Amino acid sequence: MEVKHAPETNEGRFYVEGPQEDLGYLTYSLQDDTFTVEHTFVDDELKGTGAARKLVDEAVRFARENRYEIEANCEYAAHVIKKYY
C-alpha cells in the first residue's frame, strides 16, 4: 500500500489511491510552525489493514522532517500520536 502526499500552500493530504476514488486519506493544515492533523478517513475496504496508522505515520514523519510542532484535531490521529510518538 503506497501512501502519496499532495501538499498545498497551507494545507495538504496524505492518501491511498483507489481505482475510482481515494480509499483513505489524512488532511492537515499548516500555520506558522504548526502542523495540524484535521481528519483521517479509511474506506471499509482498507479497515483492519493498518492503513489509517500508516497515514498518521507518514504525516508525523513529514512534520518531523520539516521541524513542525504537531497537533491533532482528529481523535484517531491524536490517539496514535500520544501512544506512539
RABELLIN-V478567 format. One record per residue. N is the residue number from 0. NEAR is the number of other ideal C-beta (glycine too) atoms within 12 Angstrom. Layout:
N,NEAR ; N,NEAR
//
This chain:
0,22 ; 1,16 ; 2,31 ; 3,22 ; 4,24 ; 5,20 ; 6,20 ; 7,12 ; 8,9 ; 9,15 ; 10,19 ; 11,27 ; 12,29 ; 13,40 ; 14,33 ; 15,31 ; 16,21 ; 17,19 ; 18,9 ; 19,8 ; 20,13 ; 21,25 ; 22,26 ; 23,35 ; 24,35 ; 25,44 ; 26,31 ; 27,38 ; 28,27 ; 29,26 ; 30,15 ; 31,12 ; 32,13 ; 33,19 ; 34,35 ; 35,28 ; 36,41 ; 37,27 ; 38,27 ; 39,36 ; 40,27 ; 41,31 ; 42,22 ; 43,12 ; 44,18 ; 45,25 ; 46,15 ; 47,11 ; 48,17 ; 49,17 ; 50,32 ; 51,34 ; 52,29 ; 53,27 ; 54,39 ; 55,39 ; 56,25 ; 57,33 ; 58,43 ; 59,32 ; 60,20 ; 61,27 ; 62,32 ; 63,16 ; 64,13 ; 65,19 ; 66,12 ; 67,23 ; 68,18 ; 69,30 ; 70,24 ; 71,30 ; 72,20 ; 73,27 ; 74,16 ; 75,26 ; 76,37 ; 77,22 ; 78,17 ; 79,26 ; 80,28 ; 81,15 ; 82,13 ; 83,12 ; 84,19
//
